Amino acid sequence: MAPTKIQHDQPSPEKKRQPVKRFDYQASAGIRQQATKAREMIQAVWLEYQANPTCQSLRNQLLEHYLPVVKYNAERLWARLPDGVELDDLISAGIFGLMSAIDAFDLSRGVKFETYCAPRIRGAMLDELRHMDWVPRLVRAKANKLTEATNTLETSLGRAATDQELADYLELTVPELEKMCRDANAVNLVSLNKKKWGNTDGYKELCEVDVVENKRSEDPTRRLKKNDLIRLVTKGLNRSERLILILYYYEELTMKEIGHTLNLSESRVSQMHSSIVRRLQFQLQKREPEFLT
């Protein structure tokens, strides 16, 4: 027998080591220097503005510097709001809050201006939202209280709460609860001027009023179908026969009224009507394959 060759495992090639990204201390130091320089510059602007508060150019520099604070607070608030509220409206209101904060800020107190101005900016935005909201604050508070109580009872009971259970939870009588529900329904009303996003031509903003169905208007396709059907049914009929069909089926007159209109007896109108119906049935049976295709 031939000697068995023992194969030794070959050493696996060493993996190429990825170059380690080293922290760029020089770039970090440059960023810190720029931040320090910016703080020193804005501090110098503050000192100059405190000495001369009527200078509009200094005030504009401060507004431009702290504008990102306004945008940050506006975007955070706008993310939790329903549709229909514009971000630009919140930013505009926040700018007025920023202007008020700049005028009232006291540099000698040692407080960071970002900490001082944030509540004023947010308060100005909330005031603008209250001004835009046509529902009174008391009504909205009732609606929130009612919604919270309903959710709490449904979670604890595992089912929808009855009116009596909801009234007991809110410590109200059933009539008072019903009045509270009627008042809270005002919150669910939608303004017809509210913008509605959809496929538009790009030149006109689409609002809710533009897509509300007008049930009083006549459907133009229905009118066209009606005219086509009249032409199809009355084709090949003389004037009296056409009038009988139109007056009976479209004007909804009785046989007697049609007889007075056409100067015919009621029995003659009924006889002509039966004859017309038989002819139409025969014609439609012949054209049935045409209608089915």
Secondary structure as UniProt FT lines:
FT   HELIX           25..51
FT   TURN            53..54
FT   HELIX           56..78
FT   TURN            79..80
FT   TURN            83..84
FT   HELIX           87..104
FT   HELIX           107..109
FT   HELIX           113..132
FT   HELIX           137..157
FT   HELIX           163..170
FT   HELIX           174..184
FT   HELIX           185..188
FT   TURN            192..193
FT   HELIX           208..210
FT   TURN            215..216
FT   HELIX           220..234
FT   TURN            235..236
FT   HELIX           239..245
FT   HELIX           246..250
FT   HELIX           255..262
FT   HELIX           266..286
FT   HELIX           288..292
//
